[in-house]
């Protein structure tokens, strides 16, 4: 719970504020960019929400914050914000919100489909979110892109009885029902392809859905600053060289959406996304 006496001095005067428990995960800036900005190592309120939409987005950021670092002097009604997640991204793909501190505020996603819903990485197992996911059909499969973003997978598995998938190389201390092996792509079914991409971790894997949506964990993200795709060299815990080679492997696949755990989402036609991927690989080689 955010505390006013610990709020940052750079918060603009008004109702909403961010306190010094912020871990700079970027979640609030993604959800409500007109309200929150970054100041070196934390988020702060640079504009108090005015319109009804800004108010809702600020409240959604508040409930999604993994560390409870966002507060409001007025103690607003959060009912609509709690009910806003999972939030539709496109078609039957949803952003879960409710980030977990244990995964450093990583985003997670829900794919709703008749064959059984798929949860990509784990959100915080908040009661309100679990109820909404139940209403959308529950979870049949939980796909964990890598070991960092597993958060409340045990609680969610216990509740939904879902099958958990993770790469064997990232499975130490993590229970699962299905372990991926090696570095070759694996068709999980006619719509889902798991593509191992060692680099960020040895067992990092991206998930391609319908040849359109690429769930990338911490492997690949959209960069507004670069105007294209990017990777994070400073957190290539396993190997930047291997991550470059893994990135090249993605050139064999078409996709229009990049949906990361950390970093920004991006959408472009498949041909443009391929060109952006090629440019990203060139940049990665240059900075190697």
Backbone as CSV, one residue per row, in Angstrom:
resi,resn,N_x,N_y,N_z,CA_x,CA_y,CA_z,C_x,C_y,C_z
1,UNK,0.843,-1.186,0.000,0.000,0.000,0.000,0.881,1.239,0.000
2,UNK,0.691,2.128,-0.954,1.511,3.333,-1.062,1.274,4.254,0.134
3,UNK,2.339,4.916,0.560,2.293,5.802,1.714,2.640,7.218,1.288
4,UNK,1.777,8.162,1.607,1.961,9.548,1.182,3.275,10.132,1.702
5,UNK,3.647,9.803,2.912,4.862,10.389,3.494,6.121,9.873,2.793
6,UNK,5.986,8.793,2.010,7.123,8.259,1.268,7.043,8.613,-0.215
7,UNK,6.115,9.472,-0.595,5.938,9.797,-2.008,7.110,10.612,-2.542
8,UNK,7.382,10.430,-3.819,8.478,11.157,-4.449,8.148,12.643,-4.568
9,UNK,9.129,13.508,-4.386,8.876,14.944,-4.500,8.571,15.392,-5.916
10,UNK,8.913,14.562,-6.922,8.641,14.982,-8.300,7.210,14.671,-8.745
11,UNK,6.393,14.047,-7.895,4.975,13.900,-8.219,4.334,15.277,-8.308
12,UNK,3.582,15.511,-9.374,2.866,16.774,-9.478,1.764,16.805,-8.421
13,UNK,1.469,17.971,-7.904,0.468,18.101,-6.840,-0.892,17.585,-7.298
14,UNK,-1.566,16.879,-6.397,-2.886,16.362,-6.726,-3.163,15.044,-6.029
15,UNK,-4.148,14.324,-6.512,-4.648,13.134,-5.835,-3.683,11.948,-5.910
16,UNK,-3.242,11.585,-7.111,-2.420,10.388,-7.296,-0.945,10.682,-7.021
17,UNK,-0.237,9.662,-6.522,1.187,9.801,-6.265,1.858,8.431,-6.355
18,UNK,3.177,8.440,-6.491,4.001,7.224,-6.461,4.969,7.366,-5.301
19,UNK,5.129,6.302,-4.497,6.056,6.396,-3.371,7.367,5.658,-3.676
20,UNK,8.294,5.711,-2.729,9.653,5.253,-2.996,9.843,3.741,-2.904
21,UNK,8.745,2.987,-2.923,8.851,1.531,-3.071,8.829,1.113,-4.542
22,UNK,8.693,2.080,-5.444,8.634,1.799,-6.882,9.893,1.084,-7.349
23,UNK,9.738,0.043,-8.172,10.885,-0.698,-8.705,11.138,-0.365,-10.175
24,UNK,10.449,0.636,-10.705,10.689,1.109,-12.069,10.439,0.010,-13.104
25,UNK,9.339,-0.718,-12.939,9.047,-1.833,-13.843,8.387,-1.389,-15.139
26,UNK,7.885,-0.160,-15.196,7.272,0.421,-16.391,5.790,0.080,-16.556
27,UNK,5.225,-0.724,-15.670,3.842,-1.149,-15.824,2.882,0.040,-15.852
28,UNK,3.026,0.971,-14.901,2.089,2.092,-14.837,2.225,3.005,-16.047
29,UNK,3.441,3.142,-16.563,3.670,4.013,-17.721,3.078,3.417,-18.986
30,UNK,2.986,2.089,-19.042,2.344,1.436,-20.174,0.828,1.568,-20.102
31,UNK,0.292,1.425,-18.916,-1.162,1.446,-18.754,-1.716,2.863,-18.839
32,UNK,-1.034,3.820,-18.228,-1.527,5.203,-18.175,-0.402,6.171,-18.528
33,UNK,0.033,6.210,-19.791,1.173,7.044,-20.175,0.912,8.545,-20.070
34,UNK,-0.348,8.937,-20.030,-0.635,10.366,-19.889,-0.560,10.834,-18.436
35,UNK,-0.388,9.889,-17.511,-0.348,10.217,-16.084,1.045,9.980,-15.500
36,UNK,1.700,8.886,-15.914,2.967,8.491,-15.300,4.127,8.614,-16.292
37,UNK,5.259,9.063,-15.782,6.496,9.111,-16.549,7.634,8.550,-15.702
38,UNK,8.797,8.393,-16.354,9.972,7.878,-15.669,10.923,8.998,-15.297
39,UNK,11.509,8.887,-14.096,12.544,9.822,-13.647,13.737,8.994,-13.193
40,UNK,14.673,8.747,-14.051,15.900,7.982,-13.823,15.638,6.555,-13.331
41,UNK,15.187,6.361,-12.115,15.043,4.998,-11.586,13.678,4.737,-10.975
42,UNK,12.679,5.537,-11.304,11.340,5.315,-10.760,10.300,6.030,-11.616
43,UNK,9.062,5.655,-11.416,7.941,6.352,-12.048,7.438,7.435,-11.121
44,UNK,6.779,8.429,-11.714,6.159,9.477,-10.915,4.952,10.017,-11.668
45,UNK,4.084,10.713,-10.973,2.904,11.321,-11.585,3.315,12.684,-12.140
46,UNK,3.280,12.804,-13.461,3.635,14.085,-14.064,2.406,14.878,-14.489
47,UNK,1.252,14.188,-14.506,-0.004,14.845,-14.873,-1.131,14.159,-14.133
48,UNK,-1.858,14.895,-13.328,-2.999,14.315,-12.626,-4.122,14.019,-13.608
49,UNK,-4.735,12.829,-13.514,-5.787,12.465,-14.471,-6.967,13.413,-14.393
50,UNK,-7.473,13.777,-15.573,-8.604,14.694,-15.630,-9.863,14.036,-16.157
51,UNK,-9.800,13.512,-17.373,-10.974,12.904,-17.993,-11.330,11.592,-17.309
52,UNK,-12.535,11.118,-17.591,-12.960,9.825,-17.039,-12.014,8.707,-17.474
53,UNK,-11.564,8.765,-18.732,-10.652,7.725,-19.222,-9.323,7.791,-18.478
54,UNK,-8.785,8.988,-18.286,-7.528,9.111,-17.556,-7.680,8.624,-16.122
55,UNK,-8.810,8.918,-15.521,-9.064,8.448,-14.156,-9.058,6.927,-14.106
56,UNK,-9.746,6.313,-15.077,-9.801,4.844,-15.100,-8.419,4.257,-15.326
57,UNK,-7.669,4.813,-16.281,-6.343,4.262,-16.574,-5.409,4.397,-15.375
58,UNK,-5.491,5.522,-14.659,-4.655,5.704,-13.469,-5.019,4.690,-12.395
59,UNK,-6.299,4.415,-12.239,-6.739,3.424,-11.254,-6.320,2.020,-11.680
60,UNK,-6.365,1.736,-12.979,-5.900,0.442,-13.468,-4.408,0.263,-13.191
61,UNK,-3.641,1.323,-13.376,-2.213,1.267,-13.047,-2.011,1.003,-11.568
62,UNK,-2.841,1.612,-10.752,-2.750,1.437,-9.302,-2.958,-0.029,-8.918
63,UNK,-3.997,-0.655,-9.465,-4.279,-2.039,-9.066,-3.303,-3.021,-9.710
64,UNK,-2.710,-2.651,-10.862,-1.766,-3.540,-11.534,-0.374,-3.464,-10.939
65,UNK,-0.042,-2.381,-10.247,1.312,-2.161,-9.733,1.765,-3.332,-8.861
66,UNK,2.912,-3.934,-9.168,3.342,-5.131,-8.427,3.773,-4.858,-6.997
67,UNK,4.135,-3.617,-6.695,4.636,-3.294,-5.357,3.695,-2.392,-4.571
68,UNK,2.507,-2.120,-5.107,1.570,-1.239,-4.410,2.153,0.142,-4.178
69,UNK,2.913,0.635,-5.158,3.630,1.904,-4.987,2.840,3.115,-5.434
70,UNK,1.638,2.902,-5.982,0.793,4.003,-6.433,-0.342,4.192,-5.436
71,UNK,-0.558,5.424,-5.053,-1.620,5.722,-4.101,-2.443,6.918,-4.541
72,UNK,-3.525,7.160,-3.825,-4.382,8.318,-4.085,-4.885,8.843,-2.747
73,UNK,-4.802,10.129,-2.589,-5.239,10.753,-1.332,-6.724,10.544,-1.081
74,UNK,-7.516,10.473,-2.138,-8.979,10.430,-2.006,-9.520,9.042,-1.727
75,UNK,-8.667,8.000,-1.780,-9.114,6.610,-1.643,-10.270,6.329,-2.606
76,UNK,-9.978,6.361,-3.909,-11.037,6.255,-4.927,-11.676,4.879,-4.996
77,UNK,-12.839,4.824,-5.596,-13.511,3.560,-5.866,-12.777,2.851,-6.998
78,UNK,-12.289,1.656,-6.729,-11.479,0.926,-7.708,-12.249,-0.187,-8.406
79,UNK,-13.549,-0.236,-8.204,-14.342,-1.339,-8.738,-14.177,-1.493,-10.245
80,UNK,-14.286,-0.385,-10.990,-14.179,-0.452,-12.450,-12.771,-0.848,-12.882
81,UNK,-11.768,-0.367,-12.165,-10.376,-0.699,-12.505,-10.094,-2.174,-12.262
82,UNK,-10.597,-2.712,-11.174,-10.414,-4.132,-10.879,-11.101,-5.001,-11.929
83,UNK,-12.247,-4.530,-12.413,-13.009,-5.301,-13.393,-12.463,-5.167,-14.805
84,UNK,-11.512,-4.234,-15.016,-10.996,-3.969,-16.363,-10.010,-5.025,-16.851
85,UNK,-9.496,-5.836,-15.929,-8.553,-6.891,-16.294,-9.228,-8.263,-16.214
86,UNK,-8.873,-9.174,-17.114,-7.956,-9.028,-18.239,-8.498,-8.048,-19.282
87,UNK,-7.602,-7.253,-19.850,-7.967,-6.227,-20.821,-7.658,-6.730,-22.226
88,UNK,-8.647,-6.613,-23.116,-8.448,-7.108,-24.477,-7.351,-6.314,-25.177
89,UNK,-6.404,-7.041,-25.771,-5.353,-6.440,-26.590,-5.776,-6.465,-28.047
90,UNK,-6.232,-7.639,-28.484,-6.653,-7.820,-29.872,-7.373,-9.148,-29.976
91,UNK,-8.532,-9.136,-30.636,-9.274,-10.372,-30.880,-9.494,-11.133,-29.572
92,UNK,-8.883,-12.316,-29.416,-9.090,-13.134,-28.217,-7.857,-13.164,-27.317
93,UNK,-7.010,-12.149,-27.427,-5.795,-12.038,-26.625,-5.960,-10.914,-25.611
94,UNK,-5.656,-11.219,-24.347,-5.879,-10.289,-23.245,-4.601,-10.059,-22.441
95,UNK,-4.468,-8.841,-21.933,-3.406,-8.475,-20.998,-3.961,-8.629,-19.588
96,UNK,-3.246,-9.353,-18.723,-3.798,-9.699,-17.415,-3.686,-8.593,-16.370
97,UNK,-2.719,-7.649,-16.518,-2.515,-6.683,-15.437,-2.034,-7.409,-14.190
98,UNK,-2.355,-6.881,-13.011,-2.042,-7.532,-11.732,-0.647,-8.157,-11.746
99,UNK,0.364,-7.331,-11.974,1.736,-7.824,-12.040,2.228,-8.240,-10.658
100,UNK,3.240,-9.089,-10.651,3.802,-9.602,-9.405,5.198,-9.036,-9.180
101,UNK,5.489,-8.694,-7.937,6.831,-8.211,-7.602,7.869,-9.302,-7.837
102,UNK,7.492,-10.563,-7.624,8.459,-11.649,-7.774,8.912,-11.821,-9.220
103,UNK,8.152,-11.309,-10.178,8.577,-11.335,-11.582,8.936,-9.928,-12.063
104,UNK,9.232,-9.055,-11.118,9.655,-7.684,-11.404,8.646,-6.946,-12.287
105,UNK,7.382,-7.195,-12.017,6.338,-6.472,-12.729,6.122,-6.908,-14.159
106,UNK,6.464,-8.143,-14.495,6.316,-8.616,-15.877,4.849,-8.718,-16.279
107,UNK,4.585,-8.455,-17.552,3.240,-8.609,-18.101,2.953,-10.084,-18.372
108,UNK,1.696,-10.457,-18.229,1.249,-11.805,-18.586,-0.006,-11.667,-19.441
109,UNK,-0.327,-12.721,-20.169,-1.394,-12.646,-21.165,-2.271,-13.891,-21.115
110,UNK,-3.510,-13.715,-21.539,-4.456,-14.827,-21.630,-4.940,-14.942,-23.062
111,UNK,-4.857,-16.148,-23.618,-5.448,-16.444,-24.924,-6.721,-17.231,-24.673
112,UNK,-7.853,-16.670,-25.063,-9.136,-17.344,-24.880,-9.474,-18.110,-26.154
113,UNK,-9.706,-19.404,-26.035,-9.999,-20.194,-27.223,-10.796,-21.437,-26.847
114,UNK,-11.599,-21.952,-27.780,-12.436,-23.116,-27.493,-11.633,-24.354,-27.090
115,UNK,-10.419,-24.468,-27.612,-9.589,-25.642,-27.310,-9.043,-25.621,-25.891
116,UNK,-9.249,-24.537,-25.183,-8.726,-24.362,-23.832,-7.883,-23.109,-23.753
117,UNK,-8.152,-22.288,-22.773,-7.429,-21.025,-22.632,-5.973,-21.257,-22.251
118,UNK,-5.122,-20.347,-22.730,-3.692,-20.411,-22.452,-3.276,-19.161,-21.699
119,UNK,-2.639,-19.342,-20.553,-2.069,-18.234,-19.785,-0.580,-18.201,-20.084
120,UNK,-0.105,-17.071,-20.598,1.315,-16.922,-20.920,1.985,-16.155,-19.795
121,UNK,2.842,-16.838,-19.063,3.480,-16.348,-17.851,2.429,-16.072,-16.772
122,UNK,2.889,-15.808,-15.580,1.963,-15.775,-14.443,1.760,-14.370,-13.898
123,UNK,0.509,-13.941,-13.769,0.219,-12.713,-13.053,0.180,-12.975,-11.554
124,UNK,-0.049,-11.949,-10.791,-0.356,-12.105,-9.373,-1.725,-12.773,-9.265
125,UNK,-1.855,-13.726,-8.377,-3.108,-14.480,-8.257,-4.121,-13.713,-7.416
126,UNK,-4.446,-12.523,-7.861,-5.420,-11.688,-7.159,-6.819,-12.272,-7.324
127,UNK,-7.593,-12.228,-6.262,-8.928,-12.828,-6.264,-9.779,-12.289,-7.403
128,UNK,-9.738,-10.978,-7.624,-10.575,-10.370,-8.666,-10.181,-10.856,-10.055
129,UNK,-8.878,-10.993,-10.292,-8.421,-11.460,-11.597,-8.785,-12.920,-11.808
130,UNK,-8.585,-13.738,-10.803,-8.917,-15.166,-10.914,-10.397,-15.340,-11.254
131,UNK,-11.236,-14.551,-10.622,-12.678,-14.635,-10.900,-12.987,-14.276,-12.347
132,UNK,-12.351,-13.207,-12.848,-12.591,-12.792,-14.233,-12.080,-13.839,-15.217
133,UNK,-10.941,-14.454,-14.915,-10.421,-15.499,-15.789,-11.358,-16.705,-15.780
134,UNK,-11.938,-17.009,-14.628,-12.943,-18.072,-14.559,-14.097,-17.773,-15.514
135,UNK,-14.542,-16.533,-15.519,-15.659,-16.133,-16.377,-15.312,-16.252,-17.853
136,UNK,-14.017,-16.129,-18.170,-13.559,-16.255,-19.559,-13.257,-17.699,-19.939
137,UNK,-13.446,-18.627,-19.001,-13.258,-20.038,-19.321,-12.126,-20.732,-18.606
138,UNK,-11.486,-20.022,-17.660,-10.427,-20.648,-16.881,-9.110,-20.737,-17.636
139,UNK,-8.253,-21.627,-17.167,-6.932,-21.829,-17.780,-6.703,-23.327,-17.962
140,UNK,-6.463,-23.739,-19.200,-6.127,-25.144,-19.480,-4.620,-25.355,-19.492
141,UNK,-3.890,-24.338,-20.006,-2.439,-24.440,-20.146,-1.789,-23.151,-19.672
142,UNK,-0.730,-23.282,-18.889,0.085,-22.132,-18.523,1.445,-22.309,-19.180
143,UNK,1.787,-21.373,-20.076,3.064,-21.423,-20.780,4.003,-20.422,-20.124
144,UNK,5.127,-20.903,-19.591,6.084,-20.042,-18.910,7.278,-19.802,-19.826
145,UNK,7.462,-18.554,-20.245,8.497,-18.244,-21.230,9.896,-18.428,-20.674
146,UNK,10.060,-18.262,-19.381,11.370,-18.461,-18.749,11.186,-18.408,-17.237
147,UNK,12.237,-18.671,-16.505,12.145,-18.874,-15.063,11.829,-17.598,-14.284
148,UNK,12.087,-16.410,-14.858,11.934,-15.163,-14.107,10.481,-14.761,-13.887
149,UNK,9.587,-15.193,-14.767,8.227,-14.646,-14.774,7.168,-15.677,-14.387
150,UNK,7.538,-16.600,-13.487,6.606,-17.658,-13.101,5.683,-17.243,-11.955
151,UNK,6.066,-16.219,-11.181,5.223,-15.577,-10.157,4.366,-16.576,-9.371
152,UNK,3.037,-16.465,-9.493,2.105,-17.282,-8.709,1.633,-18.520,-9.463
153,UNK,2.508,-19.136,-10.237,2.090,-20.291,-11.042,1.564,-21.432,-10.177
154,UNK,2.132,-21.620,-8.984,1.671,-22.710,-8.114,0.224,-22.479,-7.672
155,UNK,-0.079,-21.252,-7.258,-1.447,-20.944,-6.829,-2.436,-21.093,-7.982
156,UNK,-2.048,-20.608,-9.156,-2.949,-20.664,-10.300,-3.117,-22.101,-10.788
157,UNK,-2.049,-22.890,-10.737,-2.167,-24.311,-11.071,-3.093,-25.018,-10.081
158,UNK,-2.943,-24.700,-8.801,-3.796,-25.314,-7.792,-5.258,-24.969,-7.990
159,UNK,-5.522,-23.752,-8.449,-6.915,-23.317,-8.629,-7.526,-23.858,-9.917
160,UNK,-6.782,-23.734,-11.021,-7.347,-24.092,-12.324,-7.011,-25.515,-12.766
161,UNK,-6.011,-26.141,-12.132,-5.594,-27.472,-12.555,-4.966,-27.477,-13.935
162,UNK,-4.341,-26.377,-14.316,-3.798,-26.235,-15.665,-2.483,-26.988,-15.835
163,UNK,-2.225,-27.375,-17.065,-0.945,-27.976,-17.432,0.080,-26.855,-17.594
164,UNK,1.234,-27.000,-16.936,2.286,-25.985,-17.028,3.401,-26.457,-17.945
165,UNK,3.868,-25.536,-18.801,4.929,-25.840,-19.758,6.098,-24.886,-19.518
166,UNK,7.310,-25.433,-19.442,8.519,-24.638,-19.311,9.667,-25.435,-19.928
167,UNK,10.705,-24.734,-20.344,11.873,-25.435,-20.879,12.653,-26.088,-19.746
168,UNK,13.152,-27.264,-20.002,13.889,-28.009,-18.980,15.063,-27.187,-18.426
169,UNK,15.719,-26.423,-19.265,16.891,-25.669,-18.826,16.549,-24.575,-17.826
170,UNK,15.282,-24.176,-17.761,14.847,-23.152,-16.810,13.963,-23.718,-15.712
171,UNK,13.931,-25.033,-15.566,12.945,-25.665,-14.693,13.430,-25.925,-13.275
172,UNK,14.656,-25.587,-12.965,15.181,-25.891,-11.625,14.307,-25.255,-10.544
173,UNK,13.756,-26.081,-9.692,12.914,-25.609,-8.604,11.521,-25.196,-9.028
174,UNK,11.168,-25.406,-10.294,9.859,-24.997,-10.809,9.104,-26.241,-11.271
175,UNK,7.976,-26.507,-10.648,7.176,-27.671,-11.026,6.463,-27.404,-12.345
176,UNK,6.331,-28.426,-13.166,5.597,-28.327,-14.424,5.147,-29.716,-14.831
177,UNK,4.199,-29.748,-15.739,3.690,-31.025,-16.250,4.288,-31.366,-17.617
178,UNK,4.853,-30.369,-18.288,5.406,-30.580,-19.623,6.708,-29.797,-19.719
179,UNK,7.795,-30.493,-19.995,9.099,-29.845,-20.127,9.542,-29.872,-21.585
180,UNK,9.895,-28.705,-22.108,10.466,-28.613,-23.443,11.943,-28.957,-23.377
181,UNK,12.452,-29.507,-24.461,13.857,-29.923,-24.507,14.516,-29.367,-25.768
182,UNK,15.821,-29.100,-25.687,16.587,-28.721,-26.870,16.257,-27.334,-27.386
183,UNK,16.701,-27.060,-28.632,16.569,-25.729,-29.220,15.705,-25.699,-30.479
184,UNK,15.038,-26.798,-30.792,14.192,-26.834,-31.986,12.753,-26.431,-31.650
185,UNK,12.084,-25.746,-32.575,10.674,-25.381,-32.358,9.811,-26.618,-32.130
186,UNK,8.781,-26.444,-31.316,7.874,-27.542,-30.988,6.441,-27.087,-31.226
187,UNK,5.695,-27.819,-32.061,4.274,-27.528,-32.254,3.499,-28.145,-31.101
188,UNK,2.937,-27.287,-30.268,2.145,-27.773,-29.138,0.767,-28.222,-29.602
189,UNK,0.240,-27.518,-30.593,-0.969,-27.926,-31.294,-1.009,-27.139,-32.601
190,UNK,-2.128,-27.199,-33.321,-2.189,-26.572,-34.650,-2.075,-25.057,-34.605
191,UNK,-2.249,-24.450,-33.431,-2.209,-22.993,-33.324,-1.004,-22.463,-32.555
192,UNK,-0.348,-23.311,-31.794,0.693,-22.870,-30.868,2.035,-23.523,-31.188
193,UNK,3.056,-22.686,-31.343,4.415,-23.179,-31.569,5.344,-22.570,-30.534
194,UNK,6.049,-23.428,-29.814,7.048,-22.982,-28.844,8.401,-22.939,-29.547
195,UNK,9.088,-21.795,-29.439,10.365,-21.609,-30.125,11.435,-21.289,-29.087
196,UNK,12.322,-22.219,-28.771,13.393,-21.943,-27.813,14.302,-20.818,-28.306
197,UNK,14.618,-19.890,-27.416,15.445,-18.732,-27.774,16.437,-18.451,-26.645
198,UNK,17.421,-19.334,-26.423,18.380,-19.090,-25.347,19.091,-17.754,-25.518
199,UNK,19.302,-17.091,-24.400,19.962,-15.788,-24.430,19.730,-15.058,-23.134
200,UNK,18.514,-14.580,-22.939,18.172,-13.953,-21.660,18.399,-14.964,-20.538
201,UNK,17.851,-16.153,-20.704,18.187,-17.321,-19.878,18.454,-18.482,-20.821
202,UNK,19.030,-19.546,-20.297,19.306,-20.709,-21.140,18.023,-21.314,-21.661
203,UNK,16.980,-21.282,-20.872,15.729,-21.933,-21.265,14.635,-20.983,-21.714
204,UNK,14.981,-19.787,-22.155,13.954,-18.862,-22.655,13.277,-19.443,-23.894
205,UNK,11.962,-19.259,-23.963,11.162,-19.758,-25.080,10.118,-18.704,-25.422
206,UNK,9.888,-18.467,-26.711,8.778,-17.606,-27.125,7.651,-18.501,-27.623
207,UNK,6.436,-17.947,-27.604,5.260,-18.708,-28.021,4.597,-17.985,-29.175
208,UNK,4.453,-18.668,-30.307,3.785,-18.115,-31.482,2.375,-18.682,-31.563
209,UNK,1.399,-17.795,-31.648,-0.009,-18.190,-31.715,-0.596,-17.752,-33.044
210,UNK,-1.112,-18.709,-33.795,-1.779,-18.485,-35.077,-0.902,-17.758,-36.093
211,UNK,0.412,-17.845,-35.975,1.294,-17.167,-36.911,1.121,-15.669,-36.914
212,UNK,0.619,-15.119,-35.791,0.319,-13.686,-35.722,0.819,-13.061,-34.429
213,UNK,0.624,-13.759,-33.321,0.955,-13.208,-32.000,2.200,-13.910,-31.461
214,UNK,3.249,-13.139,-31.174,4.475,-13.701,-30.628,4.648,-13.205,-29.193
215,UNK,4.516,-14.138,-28.247,4.689,-13.834,-26.826,6.160,-14.075,-26.493
216,UNK,6.869,-13.011,-26.115,8.335,-13.048,-26.159,9.029,-13.036,-24.809
217,UNK,8.310,-13.043,-23.705,8.982,-13.010,-22.412,9.922,-11.823,-22.327
218,UNK,11.193,-12.081,-21.992,12.188,-11.004,-21.934,13.180,-11.105,-23.091
219,UNK,12.785,-11.770,-24.160,13.679,-11.974,-25.301,13.644,-10.807,-26.283
220,UNK,12.463,-10.273,-26.551,12.272,-9.307,-27.627,11.108,-8.394,-27.269
221,UNK,11.255,-7.095,-27.555,10.191,-6.138,-27.251,10.186,-5.037,-28.301
222,UNK,9.137,-4.243,-28.281,9.046,-3.071,-29.158,9.641,-1.875,-28.435
223,UNK,10.420,-1.081,-29.148,11.027,0.112,-28.572,10.480,1.348,-29.260
224,UNK,9.780,2.186,-28.525,9.289,3.434,-29.089,10.457,4.346,-29.430
225,UNK,11.499,4.298,-28.620,12.678,5.130,-28.850,13.384,4.750,-30.150
226,UNK,13.529,3.458,-30.404,14.194,2.979,-31.611,13.252,2.921,-32.810
227,UNK,11.954,2.961,-32.545,10.989,2.822,-33.629,11.018,1.442,-34.252
228,UNK,11.322,0.463,-33.437,11.418,-0.908,-33.935,11.578,-1.881,-32.798
229,UNK,12.134,-3.035,-33.102,12.303,-4.087,-32.108,13.625,-3.928,-31.371
230,UNK,13.668,-4.450,-30.153,14.871,-4.338,-29.353,15.019,-5.535,-28.428
231,UNK,16.219,-5.699,-27.904,16.525,-6.701,-26.884,17.311,-6.005,-25.783
232,UNK,17.508,-6.699,-24.670,18.086,-6.048,-23.489,19.414,-6.713,-23.135
233,UNK,20.497,-6.100,-23.604,21.808,-6.717,-23.413,22.190,-6.831,-21.938
234,UNK,21.848,-5.833,-21.150,22.299,-5.840,-19.752,21.636,-6.942,-18.927
235,UNK,20.563,-7.533,-19.450,19.935,-8.644,-18.721,19.993,-9.942,-19.537
236,UNK,20.982,-10.048,-20.411,21.217,-11.314,-21.110,21.985,-12.214,-20.152
237,UNK,21.277,-12.787,-19.192,21.911,-13.523,-18.104,22.700,-14.730,-18.611
238,UNK,22.217,-15.341,-19.677,22.911,-16.526,-20.197,23.982,-16.129,-21.214
239,UNK,23.587,-15.466,-22.301,24.573,-15.155,-23.341,23.972,-14.225,-24.391
240,UNK,24.595,-13.070,-24.597,24.165,-12.153,-25.655,24.421,-12.779,-27.031
241,UNK,25.540,-13.478,-27.174,25.860,-14.137,-28.447,24.784,-15.163,-28.800
242,UNK,24.369,-15.955,-27.826,23.313,-16.930,-28.084,21.978,-16.241,-28.366
243,UNK,21.772,-15.097,-27.737,20.518,-14.390,-27.984,20.461,-13.859,-29.418
244,UNK,21.592,-13.427,-29.951,21.640,-12.999,-31.353,21.276,-14.161,-32.271
245,UNK,21.870,-15.321,-32.018,21.575,-16.495,-32.843,20.112,-16.909,-32.705
246,UNK,19.571,-16.785,-31.501,18.152,-17.102,-31.279,17.262,-16.138,-32.045
247,UNK,17.661,-14.879,-32.090,16.880,-13.878,-32.801,16.835,-14.201,-34.291
248,UNK,17.951,-14.644,-34.840,17.993,-15.019,-36.251,17.006,-16.146,-36.550
249,UNK,16.836,-17.041,-35.587,15.925,-18.170,-35.766,14.477,-17.698,-35.966
250,UNK,14.147,-16.550,-35.402,12.781,-16.030,-35.528,12.469,-15.536,-36.940
251,UNK,13.517,-15.345,-37.760,13.288,-14.934,-39.148,12.569,-16.019,-39.949
252,UNK,12.511,-17.228,-39.432,11.803,-18.321,-40.095,10.293,-18.265,-39.877
253,UNK,9.846,-17.320,-39.064,8.431,-17.260,-38.697,7.847,-15.873,-38.998
254,UNK,6.574,-15.869,-39.365,5.857,-14.617,-39.550,5.078,-14.282,-38.286
255,UNK,5.035,-13.014,-37.942,4.209,-12.553,-36.824,3.937,-11.062,-36.988
256,UNK,2.830,-10.620,-36.418,2.435,-9.216,-36.497,2.503,-8.517,-35.145
257,UNK,2.371,-9.286,-34.094,2.373,-8.737,-32.738,3.597,-9.248,-31.970
258,UNK,4.213,-8.357,-31.216,5.202,-8.742,-30.209,4.609,-8.377,-28.855
259,UNK,4.466,-9.390,-27.998,3.822,-9.229,-26.687,4.800,-9.693,-25.611
260,UNK,5.604,-8.766,-25.073,6.673,-9.141,-24.144,6.230,-9.162,-22.687
261,UNK,7.085,-9.767,-21.858,6.891,-9.675,-20.416,7.371,-8.328,-19.913
262,UNK,8.569,-7.943,-20.348,9.108,-6.625,-20.043,9.347,-5.880,-21.347
263,UNK,9.061,-4.595,-21.339,9.144,-3.810,-22.559,7.762,-3.577,-23.136
264,UNK,7.720,-2.855,-24.234,6.447,-2.450,-24.819,5.955,-3.417,-25.878
265,UNK,4.626,-3.508,-25.982,4.021,-4.279,-27.060,4.158,-3.518,-28.375
266,UNK,4.154,-4.266,-29.487,4.210,-3.641,-30.803,3.427,-4.434,-31.821
267,UNK,2.861,-3.712,-32.807,2.130,-4.366,-33.886,2.483,-3.704,-35.210
268,UNK,2.808,-4.525,-36.187,3.094,-4.073,-37.537,2.696,-5.187,-38.494
269,UNK,2.434,-4.871,-39.771,2.248,-5.952,-40.742,3.460,-6.878,-40.736
270,UNK,3.247,-8.135,-41.063,4.300,-9.139,-40.943,5.565,-8.757,-41.705
271,UNK,5.416,-8.178,-42.894,6.594,-7.815,-43.693,7.414,-6.738,-43.005
272,UNK,6.739,-5.772,-42.418,7.450,-4.709,-41.700,8.080,-5.262,-40.432
273,UNK,7.353,-6.133,-39.735,7.904,-6.724,-38.515,9.166,-7.533,-38.831
274,UNK,9.177,-8.206,-39.964,10.379,-8.946,-40.348,11.550,-7.990,-40.573
275,UNK,11.278,-6.877,-41.258,12.348,-5.905,-41.501,12.849,-5.331,-40.185
276,UNK,11.947,-5.062,-39.256,12.351,-4.541,-37.948,13.182,-5.568,-37.184
277,UNK,12.849,-6.845,-37.380,13.632,-7.899,-36.730,15.042,-7.947,-37.325
278,UNK,15.145,-7.830,-38.634,16.459,-7.808,-39.274,17.292,-6.633,-38.768
279,UNK,16.657,-5.469,-38.638,17.357,-4.289,-38.128,17.795,-4.491,-36.684
280,UNK,16.963,-5.152,-35.902,17.303,-5.431,-34.507,18.522,-6.350,-34.433
281,UNK,18.555,-7.369,-35.276,19.698,-8.288,-35.271,20.981,-7.547,-35.662
282,UNK,20.900,-6.694,-36.657,22.065,-5.902,-37.074,22.571,-5.053,-35.922
283,UNK,21.641,-4.422,-35.215,22.020,-3.588,-34.053,22.644,-4.442,-32.948
284,UNK,22.074,-5.617,-32.699,22.611,-6.499,-31.660,24.057,-6.911,-31.965
285,UNK,24.318,-7.182,-33.249,25.670,-7.562,-33.653,26.627,-6.383,-33.479
286,UNK,26.177,-5.188,-33.790,27.015,-3.996,-33.674,27.434,-3.737,-32.229
287,UNK,26.523,-3.984,-31.282,26.826,-3.671,-29.881,27.424,-4.855,-29.127
288,UNK,27.569,-5.976,-29.821,28.106,-7.183,-29.176,29.545,-6.957,-28.682
